[in-house]
């Protein structure tokens, strides 16, 4: 018996192998992690290089489940057999591909952190909005209980959310994280504080509304069977009994004119439907046009702001400056004589001079803002422009999108001009035109 135990232990130990992963074709990501094991219990943190992402070596058992976490988007790669010490995960249009070879030379460095938060709020039926503070970094994130990652079990009273913190820019290796939320009376309620000795990594936080002492930094499963909802047995649906057959009425006297009038009525009905469809298409095509597209006139070209700045016509841009709020106010003063301005983010009312309407968004959900923009586009007034202070000002309260600001810009930039105002130290979002602004030097193309 002892011999069998030793042989089994030796075989189990032999299955544990050291793997040094790397990830390629994810240059637009802010944070990358690889999760190994049935419940993703082994995490490899990655740092960016010129060739891709170099990840920390980890010990895994073969076979092992692999998940790729890009920012807060998860890819399940399935169970794989370990075939060597080097693993490369390449993201393609068809999905991630695994190769047991070295794709990026191993390097050590600082990465950004992904924070996954689990919120116990038994008194609330609405998704809580949290504030995360780490040194000079501040993020606001909406949590959800809808079964979308990182929430594995919908409608169980536990809310989940995930966000990227740019901890690689912090001065010290050690950093602290504070989690809080704003109550209905406007007060800030502290939910928990946590300390870490390394800047990057996948961080787990559990908090309880109303009880800061119940906060915990222990890991909890976000992938695998332990994180999924249990199967629910469906009760059989009883079939309704068939309705009793009704006796048919006796046939009436033959009427030779009924066929004629029936034919005429049917033809008239089809003719009416055809006319309605054609009329509806014509009116829709006229109303669906942009308000600046007419047969009798062409729109006057919009001039660049301050003569050499961006052109506030259509499309989305990013504006980098030392003081994003002051730059936004400067743009507002330049545009309110021409456009109705929609502002997302906290700006003092006293700083906003206006000639036309300035609308302050009260519901920062991306779908609510998109609906507002479409309403302003069709109400006959001046065209709107959308100004967003900070990439985290737009939210997805349903938790379906990790990048609600980018999704909002993609949805509306074909119809209006929109700009996101960012601090100089923050990286610009991929896929959008970048501008810099200085109060003395003015505008510059990035």
C-alpha positions as CSV (number, residue, x, y, z in Angstrom):
1,X,0.0,0.0,0.0
2,X,2.8,2.4,0.9
3,X,4.5,1.6,-2.4
4,X,1.3,2.3,-4.4
5,X,1.0,5.7,-2.5
6,X,4.6,6.6,-3.3
7,X,4.2,5.7,-7.0
8,X,1.0,7.7,-7.2
9,X,2.6,10.7,-5.5
10,X,5.6,10.4,-7.9
11,X,3.3,10.3,-10.9
12,X,1.3,13.3,-9.7
13,X,4.5,15.3,-9.0
14,X,5.8,14.4,-12.4
15,X,2.8,16.0,-14.1
16,X,3.5,19.4,-12.6
17,X,5.6,21.4,-15.1
18,X,7.0,24.9,-15.3
19,X,5.7,26.9,-18.2
20,X,6.8,30.4,-19.3
21,X,3.9,31.9,-21.4
22,X,3.7,34.8,-23.8
23,X,0.9,36.5,-25.7
24,X,1.0,38.2,-29.1
25,X,-1.3,40.3,-31.3
26,X,-2.9,42.1,-28.4
27,X,-1.1,45.5,-28.7
28,X,-4.3,47.4,-28.0
29,X,-4.6,45.9,-24.5
30,X,-3.9,47.6,-21.2
31,X,-3.5,44.4,-19.1
32,X,-3.1,40.7,-20.0
33,X,-3.3,37.7,-17.7
34,X,-3.3,33.9,-18.3
35,X,-5.3,31.7,-16.0
36,X,-4.5,28.0,-15.6
37,X,-6.4,25.2,-13.9
38,X,-10.0,24.1,-13.7
39,X,-11.0,27.2,-11.6
40,X,-8.2,29.5,-13.0
41,X,-6.4,29.2,-9.6
42,X,-2.9,29.7,-11.2
43,X,-2.4,33.2,-12.7
44,X,0.4,34.3,-14.9
45,X,0.8,38.1,-15.0
46,X,2.1,39.6,-18.2
47,X,4.0,42.8,-19.0
48,X,4.2,44.5,-22.4
49,X,7.3,44.4,-24.7
50,X,8.0,45.5,-28.2
51,X,7.2,42.0,-29.5
52,X,4.1,41.2,-27.4
53,X,3.4,40.3,-23.8
54,X,5.9,38.4,-21.6
55,X,4.2,36.5,-18.8
56,X,5.6,35.1,-15.5
57,X,6.5,31.4,-15.3
58,X,4.0,29.2,-13.5
59,X,3.8,25.6,-12.4
60,X,0.9,23.8,-14.0
61,X,-0.3,20.2,-14.2
62,X,-0.9,18.5,-17.5
63,X,-3.6,18.6,-18.8
64,X,-4.7,22.0,-17.7
65,X,-7.5,24.4,-18.6
66,X,-6.3,27.8,-20.0
67,X,-8.1,31.1,-20.1
68,X,-6.8,34.4,-21.6
69,X,-7.9,37.6,-19.9
70,X,-7.4,40.7,-22.0
71,X,-8.2,43.7,-19.9
72,X,-11.6,42.5,-18.6
73,X,-12.5,40.3,-21.6
74,X,-12.2,36.6,-21.1
75,X,-11.3,33.9,-23.7
76,X,-11.7,30.2,-22.8
77,X,-9.0,28.2,-24.6
78,X,-10.1,24.8,-23.2
79,X,-8.0,21.9,-21.7
80,X,-4.6,21.4,-23.2
81,X,-1.7,19.0,-22.8
82,X,1.6,20.6,-21.7
83,X,4.0,20.0,-24.5
84,X,7.0,22.1,-23.5
85,X,8.4,24.9,-21.3
86,X,7.3,27.7,-23.6
87,X,3.7,28.6,-24.5
88,X,2.6,31.3,-26.9
89,X,-1.0,32.5,-27.2
90,X,-1.7,34.4,-30.3
91,X,-5.0,36.3,-30.7
92,X,-6.4,36.0,-34.3
93,X,-9.6,37.0,-36.0
94,X,-10.9,33.5,-35.5
95,X,-9.9,33.5,-31.8
96,X,-6.8,32.7,-29.7
97,X,-4.4,30.1,-31.0
98,X,-1.9,28.1,-28.8
99,X,1.6,27.2,-29.9
100,X,4.2,25.4,-27.7
101,X,7.1,27.6,-28.7
102,X,8.6,30.9,-27.5
103,X,6.9,33.9,-29.1
104,X,8.3,36.7,-26.8
105,X,11.6,36.7,-25.0
106,X,11.2,36.6,-21.2
107,X,11.5,40.0,-19.5
108,X,10.7,41.3,-16.1
109,X,8.7,44.5,-15.7
110,X,5.8,46.3,-14.2
111,X,2.2,45.7,-15.4
112,X,-1.2,47.1,-14.8
113,X,-3.6,45.5,-12.4
114,X,-7.0,44.1,-13.1
115,X,-9.3,44.3,-10.0
116,X,-12.3,42.0,-9.8
117,X,-14.8,43.1,-7.1
118,X,-17.5,41.0,-5.5
119,X,-20.2,43.0,-3.7
120,X,-22.6,41.7,-1.2
121,X,-25.5,44.2,-1.0
122,X,-28.5,42.4,0.4
123,X,-30.6,45.6,0.8
124,X,-30.2,46.7,-2.8
125,X,-32.1,45.6,-5.9
126,X,-30.1,47.9,-8.1
127,X,-26.5,47.4,-9.3
128,X,-24.1,49.3,-7.1
129,X,-21.7,51.9,-8.5
130,X,-18.2,51.7,-6.9
131,X,-15.3,54.1,-6.6
132,X,-11.8,52.6,-6.6
133,X,-8.9,54.7,-5.5
134,X,-5.2,53.6,-5.7
135,X,-2.8,56.5,-5.0
136,X,-3.5,59.1,-7.7
137,X,-5.7,56.7,-9.7
138,X,-9.5,56.8,-9.5
139,X,-11.9,54.5,-11.3
140,X,-15.7,54.3,-11.2
141,X,-17.2,51.0,-12.2
142,X,-20.7,49.6,-12.2
143,X,-21.3,46.1,-10.8
144,X,-24.0,43.7,-12.1
145,X,-25.7,40.4,-11.1
146,X,-26.5,39.3,-14.7
147,X,-24.3,36.3,-15.2
148,X,-21.9,38.1,-17.4
149,X,-18.2,37.9,-16.6
150,X,-17.0,38.1,-13.9
151,X,-20.4,37.2,-12.5
152,X,-21.0,33.5,-13.0
153,X,-24.4,33.1,-11.3
154,X,-27.1,35.6,-12.3
155,X,-29.7,36.9,-9.8
156,X,-28.1,35.4,-6.7
157,X,-27.8,38.7,-4.9
158,X,-24.0,39.0,-5.4
159,X,-22.8,41.7,-7.7
160,X,-19.5,41.6,-9.7
161,X,-17.4,44.0,-11.7
162,X,-13.9,44.3,-13.1
163,X,-11.7,47.2,-14.1
164,X,-8.1,48.0,-15.1
165,X,-6.0,50.2,-12.8
166,X,-2.8,51.7,-14.3
167,X,-0.7,50.7,-11.4
168,X,2.4,50.4,-13.5
169,X,2.6,54.2,-13.3
170,X,2.7,54.4,-9.5
171,X,6.0,55.5,-8.0
172,X,6.2,52.8,-5.4
173,X,6.1,49.0,-5.7
174,X,3.7,48.8,-2.7
175,X,0.2,50.3,-3.2
176,X,-3.1,50.4,-1.5
177,X,-6.6,50.2,-2.9
178,X,-9.7,51.8,-1.3
179,X,-13.2,50.8,-2.4
180,X,-16.2,53.0,-1.6
181,X,-19.6,53.9,-2.9
182,X,-22.0,56.9,-2.7
183,X,-25.2,56.4,-0.8
184,X,-28.6,57.7,-1.7
185,X,-28.1,60.8,0.6
186,X,-24.9,61.7,-1.2
187,X,-22.5,60.5,1.5
188,X,-19.4,58.4,0.7
189,X,-19.4,55.0,2.3
190,X,-16.1,53.2,2.7
191,X,-16.4,49.5,1.9
192,X,-12.8,48.3,2.4
193,X,-9.1,49.0,2.1
194,X,-6.4,46.6,0.7
195,X,-2.6,46.7,0.4
196,X,-0.4,45.0,-2.2
197,X,3.4,44.6,-2.6
198,X,3.5,44.5,-6.4
199,X,2.0,47.0,-8.9
200,X,0.3,44.6,-11.4
201,X,-1.5,41.3,-11.2
202,X,-5.1,40.0,-11.0
203,X,-6.5,41.3,-7.7
204,X,-9.7,39.9,-6.0
205,X,-11.7,42.1,-3.6
206,X,-14.8,41.1,-1.7
207,X,-16.9,43.9,0.1
208,X,-20.2,44.0,2.0
209,X,-22.3,47.1,1.9
210,X,-22.9,48.3,5.5
211,X,-20.1,46.2,7.0
212,X,-16.5,47.3,6.1
213,X,-15.1,44.7,8.5
214,X,-16.4,41.9,6.3
215,X,-14.1,43.0,3.4
216,X,-11.6,40.4,2.1
217,X,-8.8,40.2,-0.4
218,X,-8.9,36.4,-0.7
219,X,-9.2,34.8,-4.1
220,X,-12.6,33.5,-5.4
221,X,-13.3,31.6,-8.6
222,X,-14.2,33.6,-11.7
223,X,-13.8,30.9,-14.2
224,X,-14.5,27.1,-14.3
225,X,-17.2,25.0,-12.7
226,X,-17.0,26.8,-9.3
227,X,-17.9,30.1,-10.9
228,X,-20.8,28.9,-13.0
229,X,-24.4,28.8,-12.3
230,X,-25.8,25.3,-11.3
231,X,-28.1,23.7,-13.8
232,X,-31.8,24.3,-13.1
233,X,-34.2,21.6,-13.7
234,X,-37.2,22.7,-15.7
235,X,-40.6,21.6,-14.7
236,X,-42.6,20.0,-17.5
237,X,-45.1,22.3,-19.1
238,X,-48.6,20.7,-19.2
239,X,-50.3,20.8,-22.6
240,X,-53.7,22.4,-22.7
241,X,-56.5,20.1,-23.7
242,X,-57.8,20.5,-27.2
243,X,-60.7,22.8,-27.6
244,X,-64.0,21.0,-28.4
245,X,-64.8,21.0,-32.0
246,X,-67.6,23.5,-32.8
247,X,-70.4,22.5,-35.2
248,X,-70.1,24.2,-38.6
249,X,-72.9,26.6,-39.5
250,X,-75.2,25.4,-42.3
251,X,-74.3,26.7,-45.7
252,X,-76.4,29.7,-46.8
253,X,-78.0,30.4,-50.1
254,X,-75.6,30.7,-53.0
255,X,-74.7,34.2,-53.8
256,X,-73.0,34.7,-57.2
257,X,-71.9,38.3,-56.3
258,X,-69.9,37.3,-53.2
259,X,-66.9,36.1,-55.1
260,X,-66.7,39.3,-57.1
261,X,-66.9,41.6,-54.0
262,X,-64.4,39.3,-52.1
263,X,-62.0,39.6,-55.0
264,X,-62.4,43.4,-55.1
265,X,-61.9,43.8,-51.4
266,X,-58.8,41.6,-51.4
267,X,-57.3,43.6,-54.3
268,X,-58.1,46.9,-52.6
269,X,-56.5,45.7,-49.4
270,X,-53.3,44.7,-51.3
271,X,-53.3,48.0,-53.1
272,X,-53.6,49.9,-49.9
273,X,-50.7,47.9,-48.3
274,X,-48.5,48.6,-51.3
275,X,-49.3,52.3,-51.3
276,X,-48.6,52.4,-47.5
277,X,-45.2,50.6,-47.9
278,X,-44.1,53.0,-50.7
279,X,-45.2,56.1,-48.8
280,X,-43.5,54.8,-45.6
281,X,-40.3,54.2,-47.5
282,X,-40.4,57.6,-49.1
283,X,-41.1,59.5,-45.8
284,X,-38.5,57.3,-44.0
285,X,-35.9,58.1,-46.5
286,X,-36.6,61.8,-46.2
287,X,-36.8,61.9,-42.4
288,X,-33.8,59.5,-42.1
289,X,-31.5,62.0,-43.7
290,X,-29.1,64.1,-41.6
291,X,-30.6,67.5,-41.0
292,X,-27.7,69.1,-43.0
293,X,-28.5,67.1,-46.1
294,X,-31.1,68.9,-48.3
295,X,-31.8,69.0,-52.0
296,X,-32.0,72.8,-51.9
297,X,-28.9,73.6,-49.8
298,X,-25.5,72.4,-48.7
299,X,-24.0,72.8,-45.2
300,X,-21.5,75.6,-44.6
301,X,-18.1,74.0,-43.8
302,X,-17.1,74.1,-40.2
303,X,-13.8,75.8,-39.5
304,X,-11.0,74.3,-37.3
305,X,-11.2,75.5,-33.7
306,X,-8.7,78.3,-32.9
307,X,-7.8,78.2,-36.6
308,X,-5.5,75.1,-36.4
309,X,-7.4,72.8,-34.0
310,X,-9.8,69.9,-34.7
311,X,-12.8,70.4,-37.0
312,X,-16.0,69.9,-35.0
313,X,-17.9,68.3,-37.8
314,X,-18.3,64.5,-37.4
315,X,-16.3,61.7,-35.8
316,X,-14.6,61.1,-32.5
317,X,-11.3,62.4,-31.2
318,X,-9.2,62.2,-28.0
319,X,-7.9,65.4,-26.4
320,X,-4.8,65.2,-24.1
321,X,-3.9,68.1,-21.8
322,X,-2.5,69.0,-18.4
323,X,-6.0,70.1,-17.3
324,X,-8.7,68.2,-19.1
325,X,-11.5,70.0,-17.4
326,X,-10.1,73.5,-18.4
327,X,-9.6,72.3,-22.0
328,X,-13.2,71.0,-22.1
329,X,-14.5,74.4,-20.9
330,X,-12.4,76.1,-23.6
331,X,-14.0,73.9,-26.3
332,X,-17.5,74.6,-24.8
333,X,-16.9,78.3,-25.2
334,X,-15.8,77.8,-28.8
335,X,-18.8,75.7,-29.7
336,X,-21.9,77.0,-27.9
337,X,-22.5,79.6,-30.5
338,X,-22.7,76.9,-33.1
339,X,-23.9,73.7,-31.5
340,X,-25.9,72.3,-28.5
341,X,-23.3,70.8,-26.2
342,X,-23.8,67.5,-24.3
343,X,-21.4,67.1,-21.4
344,X,-20.6,63.8,-19.6
345,X,-18.5,64.3,-16.4
346,X,-18.3,66.7,-13.5
347,X,-17.8,70.4,-14.5
348,X,-18.8,73.4,-12.4
349,X,-21.8,75.2,-13.8
350,X,-20.3,78.6,-13.1
351,X,-17.5,77.9,-15.6
352,X,-19.8,77.3,-18.5
353,X,-20.9,80.3,-20.6
354,X,-23.6,79.5,-23.1
355,X,-25.3,80.8,-26.1
356,X,-27.2,77.7,-27.0
357,X,-28.3,74.8,-24.8
358,X,-25.7,73.0,-22.6
359,X,-27.0,69.7,-21.5
360,X,-25.4,67.9,-18.5
361,X,-25.9,64.2,-18.6
362,X,-27.5,62.8,-15.5
363,X,-27.6,59.1,-16.6
364,X,-24.1,58.2,-17.7
365,X,-25.2,54.8,-19.1
366,X,-24.0,54.5,-22.7
367,X,-27.4,53.5,-24.1
368,X,-29.1,56.4,-22.3
369,X,-26.6,58.8,-23.8
370,X,-27.0,57.3,-27.3
371,X,-30.8,57.7,-27.0
372,X,-30.4,61.3,-26.0
373,X,-28.1,62.0,-28.9
374,X,-30.6,60.4,-31.4
375,X,-33.4,62.6,-29.9
376,X,-31.3,65.8,-30.3
377,X,-30.5,64.7,-33.9
378,X,-34.2,64.5,-34.8
379,X,-36.0,67.2,-32.9
380,X,-35.3,70.0,-35.4
381,X,-32.9,72.0,-33.2
382,X,-29.2,72.8,-33.7
383,X,-26.9,69.7,-34.1
384,X,-25.4,68.4,-30.8
385,X,-21.7,67.7,-29.9
386,X,-20.7,65.3,-27.2
387,X,-17.9,66.2,-24.8
388,X,-16.7,63.5,-22.3
389,X,-14.5,64.3,-19.4
390,X,-12.4,61.1,-18.7
391,X,-12.7,57.7,-20.3
392,X,-14.5,56.3,-17.2
393,X,-17.3,58.9,-17.2
394,X,-19.5,56.6,-19.5
395,X,-20.8,53.5,-17.9
396,X,-22.5,50.3,-18.9
397,X,-24.9,49.6,-16.0
398,X,-25.8,46.2,-17.5
399,X,-22.1,45.2,-17.2
400,X,-22.1,43.9,-20.8
401,X,-19.2,46.0,-22.1
402,X,-15.8,46.6,-20.5
403,X,-15.3,49.6,-22.8
404,X,-18.5,51.6,-22.8
405,X,-16.9,54.9,-23.8
406,X,-15.4,53.3,-26.9
407,X,-18.7,51.6,-27.7
408,X,-20.6,54.9,-27.4
409,X,-18.2,56.7,-29.7
410,X,-18.4,54.0,-32.3
411,X,-22.2,54.3,-32.2
412,X,-22.6,58.1,-32.6
413,X,-19.4,59.4,-34.2
414,X,-20.9,58.8,-37.7
415,X,-23.6,61.4,-36.9
416,X,-22.0,64.0,-34.6
417,X,-18.7,65.3,-33.4
418,X,-17.5,63.9,-30.0
419,X,-14.4,64.4,-28.0
420,X,-13.0,62.6,-24.9
421,X,-10.7,64.7,-22.7
422,X,-7.8,62.9,-21.0
423,X,-4.9,63.9,-18.7
424,X,-1.5,63.9,-20.4
425,X,-0.2,60.9,-18.4
426,X,-3.0,58.7,-19.7
427,X,-2.5,56.7,-22.8
428,X,-4.8,57.4,-25.8
429,X,-7.4,54.9,-26.9
430,X,-6.5,52.9,-30.0
431,X,-8.5,53.7,-33.2
432,X,-9.3,57.4,-32.5
433,X,-7.6,60.6,-33.7
434,X,-5.5,62.3,-31.0
435,X,-5.0,66.0,-30.2
436,X,-3.0,67.8,-27.6
437,X,-3.9,71.2,-26.2
438,X,-1.9,73.8,-24.2
439,X,-3.3,77.1,-23.0
440,X,-0.2,78.9,-24.5
441,X,0.8,76.8,-27.5
442,X,-2.7,75.9,-28.5
443,X,-3.6,72.8,-30.5
444,X,-1.3,70.1,-31.8
445,X,-1.9,66.8,-33.6
446,X,-0.7,63.7,-31.7
